[in-house]
Amino acid sequence: MGIFDKFIRKKKEGAQELQESASTIKTEISDVQANDLALAEAIYKDCPYWLNATTPAMLSSGFGALIAAEIARLITIESKVTLDSDEELNSVLQRYVMQNIRQIVEIGWALGGAVFKPYFSDAIIQVDANGMVKKLDGKMKIVFMYPSQFKIHKFDRAGEITAISFYTTEYLDYKYYTLQEFQYFDEKTNSLTITNTIYRSNNKPNVYKWDNLGSDMIPLESFYKWSNLLPKIVFSNVKATLIGYYKPAIANNAEITNPCGVSGLSRAKNVLYRIDKISNALDWEMEASLSRLYVDEIALNESPKNQVPQNLNRFLVKMLNTTGDGAGMFETFSPKIRDESYINVLNTWLRLLEDTVGLSHGTVSNVDFTTKTATEIATSRQRTYSTILDNQQSLEVALKQLGYAMTVWKNPLTVVDSISMTFDFDDGTLSNPAEQVSIMLQLQASGNIPKYKVNMTYFNINAEDAQKLVLEARGELYSEAEDDSEKEFE
């Protein structure tokens, strides 16, 4: 081959690589993102590193898990999702997903995402020499996996995953055995290839990055737990990987070019650290301010070795010997507690936490400290509405992907052009009557609306009846001849 031919070949290879890079986004989990995901999981499990960074160790306030639970509740409240195009698959969806949807979303939002992955238990799979599926039968189930159990390799420009690995590790005979299931979607051939590989290593796998599995690959049939898996399966005429991917509706501000999901708590870790510190300081203040009784040694002469009885040790403090004349034998110790200052600071940080994760003031903070003006109240409520709506849209995308994946798994030899699904999410914030009344009560307390307006909304009555209820509550008679009724009922 001449120099000119080699030059042309290099140009073609470079053009092909450029074309491939233009249509896909390769991702690698950096140390920064791996550490952020690990910290988010630790916060959710109430064991972040800072708890043991002090002596004595701090206690977790639990607000990380509490926020995740509240977000998931609002996202999934009264949610109804059906796979209308297949009744059998819809029953699978309801049993494995919708019955557990709140817990799945809570964990996924807190940890940085969740993958819905359908599979067949007791599957009968027949493939040809190239791994192409010829027959597939079994009982479909759905498993949920979180960021420590998978690694995304590629996205397309539309944000769809085109390559992803799932990992399961077993420890046996001082060895780590890791099963890697790799899914790769080829946009050029509209085919999906699934491979299964077992790695054996002396080292514990580095979760999130999964970059230390080693090169010792063993046959599938050599490990009892995965001996029934096929090394390669190929689906033809498909449109995507066969998974559903729920990605929390929050941008990756640590690595803006990385499209992988991040924890909903990722921007709140410093705030949660402060909340834990203040909560523990408040506990210490409460403990230090407990009333105690100082006792002269002379009063303990009858006790063994002049020791304070164990059951009274919490309340008695042994003093040095006084003059011995009995004066000052018992003195009370009851310092003034400074709880109000601590509570005010704690509430300020709780409001900042609400701002950071996109919730309205009063969700976890003290309602007495919430915003007072009508504009601030409306803005605060709108923040929750936007957060929940964005996450519901992300969840809907994931469930549509799952519905498609389930349909392909059930009909591997049929081209699945489309599926039919129905979604009914309740926003649970602005349209909720209880929330509307709550907003009006805050407006009334701040002097922005009269009391009877609240009664009109809550009881769905006219102004006259609402004004009458206000007078009855005051113990006064209602008079239609009241000239300045608007002023009277403010």
Secondary structure, 3 states (H helix, E strand, C coil): CCHHHHHHHHHHHHHHHHHHHHHEEECCCCHHHHHHHHHHHHHHCCCCHHHHCCCCCCCCCCHHHHHHHHHHHHHHCCCEEEECCCHHHHHHHHHHCHHHHHHHHHHHHHHCCEEEEEEEEEEEEEECCCCEEEEEEEEEEEEEECHHHEEEEEEECCCCEEEEEEEEEEEECCEEEEEEEEEEEECCCCEEEEEEEEEEECCCCCCCCCCCCCCCEECHHHCHHHCCCCCEEEEECCCCCCCEEECCCCCCCCCCCCCCCCCCCCCCHHHHHHHHHHHHHHHHHHHHCCCEEEECHHHHCCCHHHCCCHHHCCCEEECCCCCCCCCCCEEEECCCCCHHHHHHHHHHHHHHHHHHHCCCCCCCCCHHHCCCCHHHHHHHHHHHHHHHHHHHHHHHHHHHHHHHHHHHHHCCCCCCCCCCEEEECCCCCCCCHHHHHHHHHHHHHCCCCCHHHHHHHHHCCCHHHHHHHHHHHHCCCCCCCCCCHHHHCC
